[in-house]
Amino acid sequence: MSTTKLIRTSFLFFLLFTLAARVEAHKPNQNFIYLSIYEGKMDCRVELRKSDIAKVFGFDIGPGVVPDENDPKVQRMREYIQSHLRFTSSQGNHAMVFTDLGLLELNDGDDYLLFNFSMENMNPVPSHLEVYDQIFVEELSNHESLLHIERNWKTGVLANESLPSLIFGTSSPNQTLDIEEGSVLTGFLAMVKSGIYHIWIGLDHILFLIALLIPSVIVYRPKNAPKKKWFGITYNDFDPQPSFKTAFISVVKIITIFTLAHSVTLSLAALELINLPSRLVESIIAISIAMAAFHNIVPFLNKREWLIILVFGLFHGFGFASVLAEQSRGGST
């Protein structure tokens, strides 16, 4: 198999593998409580599956539908949550104050309705919370209620949606939640981890980086070498790099340029010096992937690939900044 065919085949297999690797985190017979802990406040939500709501309350809420805030059904469900979920600490009771409703749409059409709320008497945030939780546990057999700390700066938790801190059942209605362990350093390290995680789950970043790194292991043939055509465009074919050293140096250059470009716009956006519409940023990121991939087939910027890396790397930084902004939302007192 030629080098060109090998690269194209490998890229296709990677794309198929990445798309197939997506899994659903929410499972049947479970509801979820998420806590986002900041300095002096706590943002929370309860996630209830609509099919479970139908079984317990008899409310048929169709796919993609969010009930009106003033609907008596919503009030009844909120009253149920308040009577089956309670938080106390050495500071006393922490009353739940409901805000807006949200929706988590799943591929199977059985959505989750999100009841967002905050808790009173949270300044300062206590080190331990006594939690009573029996949501749907008594009404539905083999049902569990899972409590997650979604965000907590001091313990270095960011965007945790898979690992529960507490699991409530019929035999465990009361449990203690420790929310104080950790330090600012662990929070900083968690932000670094979040950045790595964002690149890992971000198909756009992965595809762009792969498209950028492919030329690092090949060398384009001289201009006087036999030419090839693709859709009427004449271009030079390529061969593998002559040595590991030259390929490694090329990889280092690509990563360095992309990192610098990425960091510049990330800093500008984080400092709110430059803000671009998210639709524009995401559109340009998509164009960057297509252009980098096309350049690997038809190298129209032979030996000037750094232009693609630099220019489009700037926009990838804006994309990353929007994710960090969402993760740190609500962190101010």
N, C-alpha and C positions, 0 to 999 in steps of 0.2 A: 504494500500500500504506500502511495506517495505521501510525502510530508503534508502536502495541502489537504489530501483526503483524510489523513489521520487527524489533523487539527479540526476539520469540519465535523467529522464523526464524533470526536471527543466532546466537542462543544454541544452537539445535539444530545448526547447521552447525559451530559451534566444538566442541561435544561430540563429534560424529562425527569431525571432523578429529583431535582429540586422541587418541581411542581408536585411530584408524587409524595414527597416527604411531609407535606402539610397535614397535620392531624388536628382533630377537634379536642379541645381541652375540657369542655363541659360534658359531663356524662349523665345518663339517666339516674333517677333516684337520689338526686343531690340538689340542694340549693346552696347559695354562696353568700357570705358576708365579706366585704372588702373594706379594710381600714387603710387610710392614707394619713400618716402621722407627721405633723409639722411642729414647729415651735409655737406652742400656745393654741393649737387647734387640731381638729381631726375631721377629715372629710370621709364619709362612709357611704356604702350602698348595700342593699340587699338585692340579690338576683334570684327571681323565682321563675321557673319554667311555666309557660302558659298552659301546658297540659296538666301540670300539677295544680295550677290555680283552678282549672276547670273541675278537677276531681274534688278539691277541698271546698271551693266556694260555689261551684256551678256556673262560673262566669266563662262564657265562650268569647275569647278575644282572638280575632283572626290574625294570620301572619302579617307582619309589617305594621300592625295597628298599635298605636299608643293611646290609651284612653285619655279623655279630658280630665284635667286636674280636679274639676268640680264634680266629676261623676261620683255618685254615691257609692259605686262599687270600689272606686279608688280609696275613698274614706274608710270603707269597711276593711279593706286589705291593710291599710296603714294601722288601723286600730288593732288588727290581729297581730301585726308585726310588733307593735309596742307592748302587747301583752305576752308575747312569746320570746322576746329578745330584750334583755336588760343588762345595763353596764353600771357597776358600782366600783368604788375605790376608797382609799382612806380619806379622800376629799368629799365623799358622799355619793349621791346618785348623779348619774350623767344622763339627763333627759335627752331624748331624740327629737330633733327638729327637722321635719321632712322639707325638702326643697322641690326639685323637679323630678319628672319621670323620664326614664330613658329606655332604650330598646337595644337588645343584642340579638341580631338576626343570625340564625344558623341555617346551614345548608338543607337540613331536613324539614325546614318550615316551622319547627317547634321552637319559637323564639323564647328569649328570657325578657321579662319585664324588670326594669331596674328602678328601685326605690332609693333615690339619693337622699342622704340626710347628714346633718352634723350633730355633734354632741355638746351640750352645755357643760359649764364648770370644768373647762379643759385648760385653763391658764394658771399654773403650769400643767403640762400633760403629766399625769401620774406615772410612776414607774411600773405599777401593776394594775391590771383591771380584772375584776371578778365578773365573769360573763355567764349569764343564764341564757341558753338558746335551745328552744324546742320547736322551731319553725317546721311545720309539716311532719315532724318526727312521730307524733302520736297518731296523726290522721292517715299517714301513708306507711304501709309496711316496708321494712328494710330501707327506710329513708334516712339519709344523713344530712346534717347541716354543717358545712365547712367554713371556717373562718380563716381568712388570709390577711396577712399584713402586706398590702400591695406596695406601699412606699413607707420608708422610715429612714430618714437621713442618718440618724445616729447609729443605727444597726446595719447600715450599708445595704438596705433593701430598696430596689428600684424595679418597678414594672413586674412584680412577682404575681403571676396569675395561675401558677401550677402547683406550688407547694403550700399546703395548708398549715397553719400554726396550731389550730385546734379542730377536732372533729367531734361533733355532738351527736349522740344517739339517745335512745330511751334510757340507757343505763348511765349516761354521763351528761346530765343537764347543766351542771355547774362546773366551770373550770376557770383556772387562773391564767391570764395572759401576761407574760413579761415583755414589756416594750421599751426598756431603758438600756439594755446592754449595748455596748459599742462605743464609738467615738466619732469625732469629725473626720479623722483619718479614714475610718472604714467607710464613711459616707463618700469621701473623695475617691477612694478606690472603687466604690460601687459605681460612680459616674464613669470611671475608666472602663469598668466591666460593661456598663450600659452601652458605651460607645462601640466596644467590640461586638457586643450582642446585636446592636442595631445594624452594623455592617454585615454580620452573619445572617440575620433574618431578612435583610433588605436585598431582595433579588436584584434591584437596580444597581446597587453598589457592587454586588458579586459579579454580575454580568459585565459591568464596565471594567472592573479590575482584571477579569479574565481576558477581555478583549484587549486591554492594554498590555498584559503580560505575555500574550502570545508572541508578539514580535521580539521579545527579549531572548528567545531561544532560536531565532532564525536570523539569517542574513540575506538581504535581497541581492540578486545577481547584478553585475555591472550593467550600465546602460547599453553597452555594445553586445551583451549576451542576447540569445534568441528571445524574442518577445512572445507573449501570449495575449489572447483577447478574451474578454468577458463582457457580453452585452455591448459589443462594439468598442469597448475601451481597451486600449493597448497598455500592457503593464509588464514589469519584469517578474519572473518567477523567483523563488527563494530556496535556500538550502539551510540545513541545520547549522547552528553556531559551531565554529571549529573546536571550541574547548569550553569546559565548564567555567573557567575564569571569566571569559568574555561574556558568557550568558549571565553569570552572577553579577557582574558589574552593570550590565544592562538592566537587570531586575532592580538593583539598588537605585539606579538613576530614576527609573519609572516610579518606584515607591516614594522616593524623596520628593520628586516634583509634585506628585499627587497629594502627599501629606502636607507640603507647604501651602499649596493652593487651597486645599481643604481647610487648613487651620486659619488662613487669612480671613476667608468669608465667614467661617464659624465664629471667629472672634468679633468681626464687625457686626454680625447679626446678634450675638449674645450681648454686646454692648449697646444694641439698638441704634447703631450708627447708620446701618443700611437695612431696610426691610423690603423684600420683594414679594409680590403675590405668590401664594403657594402653587397656583395653577401654572404660572409662568415657569417657576422653578422645576416642577415635576415634568412639564413638557420638554424643557431643555435637557433635563436628565435623560429622558427617553430618547431624544435626538442624539445625545452623546453616545449612548449605547449603540444605536444604529450606525452612527458614523464611524465609531471605533471598529465595529465588526466589519463594516464595508471596507475600511482601510486595510484590514488584514487580508481581504480577498484581492482588492485592487489598491496597492500602496501609492495613493496619489500624493502623500507627503513623505516620500522616501527620505529617511534620516532627519525628518523634522516632526516626528511623532510627538515630540514634547509639546507642540502647539495644542494638540488635542488634549493631552494630559493637563496642561496648565489651564486652558480656557474652561474646559468642562469640569475640571476638578474644583474650580471656584464655585460653580453652581451646586455641585454635590455637597459642598460645605454649607450652603444655605439650606439644603434638604435636611442635613443632620441637625442644624440649629433648630429647626421647627420641632424635631422629635424631643430634643433636650428641653425646649420651652414647654412642651406639653407635660414632660415628666416633672418639671419643677413648678408647675402651675399650682398656685395655692400655698407655696412655701413661705410667703411673707406673712408677718403677723398683722 
